[in-house]
Amino acid sequence: MVCSQTGQRLCVNDFFGGLPADQEKDCHELVDIFETITGYEPVMWGPSVIGFGQTGKPTNPECACDGLEIGFAPRDGRIFLYLRRFADHYAEYIDELGDVQIGKASISFPSLDVVDRENLMKLLTYAWEDRSRAR
């Protein structure tokens, strides 16, 4: 696979192989979930963001996830979800997810074990189908 921002060859599975075993397992499960919802294969966006779909040419070189539709990144023992809008737009779904933290542009959790999978699927489906993405 090719990094959308740098053009370098990156492989999602190689990247996952460098993660702790429990986080690697969660990331493979998330790829399956994202592929099911989006119909896209994962693409590395920068060194650690796994994205699905593309809105167009990235405009902010400082942001590894600029230009992707939706995605996630394992970082610092947590998994961060990057969706189409700021996190507060998804408040009704986030309330039902479980033990998650909300940033301005991300939703994070330590493991899929603390997340309600059914509500995660609803959140990701809503984020993917919401084509009125705030810009």
C-alpha positions, -999 to 999 in steps of 0.1 A, spaced: 0 0 0 11 36 -6 9 64 20 -15 90 7 6 118 19 42 108 14 39 83 -15 60 58 4 51 22 4 35 13 37 16 -18 46 -12 -18 72 -4 -53 83 33 -45 87 24 -14 108 1 -36 129 28 -61 135 48 -35 154 20 -30 179 14 -48 212 -6 -80 206 -39 -68 222 -38 -36 202 -29 -54 170 -59 -77 175 -82 -47 180 -68 -30 149 -75 -60 127 -110 -61 140 -115 -24 133 -102 -29 97 -129 -56 92 -156 -33 106 -144 -3 86 -142 -24 54 -177 -37 59 -191 -3 64 -172 17 37 -164 -9 11 -129 4 10 -96 -13 18 -74 4 44 -47 29 34 -19 43 55 -22 81 59 12 91 73 30 68 97 0 58 120 -34 66 106 -54 40 88 -80 56 65 -109 45 44 -121 66 15 -107 99 4 -124 134 2 -98 148 -21 -63 162 -20 -51 168 15 -48 205 23 -30 205 57 4 187 56 6 189 94 -25 167 98 -19 130 89 -57 124 86 -65 154 64 -84 143 33 -95 108 45 -132 101 49 -130 81 82 -102 62 99 -84 53 131 -50 54 146 -34 33 175 -14 57 196 0 57 232 -20 27 242 -53 40 229 -72 38 196 -84 71 181 -113 73 157 -113 101 131 -147 107 116 -161 133 92 -171 159 117 -159 172 151 -167 147 178 -195 167 194 -216 160 163 -218 124 173 -228 129 209 -259 107 208 -238 78 196 -208 84 218 -230 83 249 -238 47 241 -203 36 232 -188 29 266 -156 41 283 -144 65 257 -127 99 257 -137 127 234 -114 152 218 -124 180 194 -117 159 163 -114 123 177 -129 97 199 -105 74 218 -106 43 239 -80 19 254 -94 -12 238 -124 -26 219 -131 -45 251 -146 -13 266 -167 -4 236 -202 -16 227 -196 -31 192 -232 -26 181 -231 11 189 -197 14 174 -211 0 142 -240 25 143 -216 54 149 -193 44 121 -222 38 97 -237 71 105 -204 89 101 -198 71 67 -233 78 53 -234 114 65 -223 130 32 -229 165 44 -195 166 60 -187 198 78 -157 216 63 
